[in-house]
């Protein structure tokens, strides 16, 4: 029997078991922490979403109310908050890359479609209002974000309301990690599985600044919202005057 060889093999096996156990323990702990963090963050997240909805509805009411709404990348929300938004419109279309079954509230004419927000299958100014909450950071790099913004501006007849996380807010909202958005890509890929936030594996996300939002939506007013002083989100909103955009 080759005892030195046996010892070396045993050492390798034990090291692998130890590494596997540590990785499993870290993964279990991070999942537990994530559950706690998300539980604490949920009421705040819901409050900020409701704030966005009220701001959008105030814009709509100030410009005649109602009409046709296009929600790009939408859904019912955490607790159905977007369903209450839909009640204020005569007709609603919700567009996503994959099918999203949504049960329409009573009296709401709602249609769900599979389409790409960067290449919408609609005519110019075919919707009164376009709404998109925290989607533009997921569509790709800058050129794709430009396409997305251009399509929103193209199909909106009376106005639009677009929100996205603020790149310069210190806590990255998908991972709940400080300054994650500024880390090099290889490090993002390593730390994403251990995030205490919604994102548990790496995903390409491109947060934008206030200046970038202004470039994407030049006629819009860009404001920080959410947390006081340094808002955790940015909104671009615009209502179209009679003379056009």
Protein Blocks (a to p, Z undefined) as FASTA:
>chain_A
ZZklmmmmmmmmmmmmmmmmmmmmmmmmmmmmmmmmmmmmmmmmmmmmmmmmmmmmmmmm
mnopaaidddehiaebjnopmmmmmmmpfbdcdddfbdcdddddehiacddddddfklcc
bdehkbfbdcdehkllmnocfklmmmmmmmmmmmpmkbccdddddfklmbafklopghkl
mpcfklmmmmmmmpcbfblbdcddddddfklmmmmmmmbccddehjehiacbdcdddddd
fkbZZ
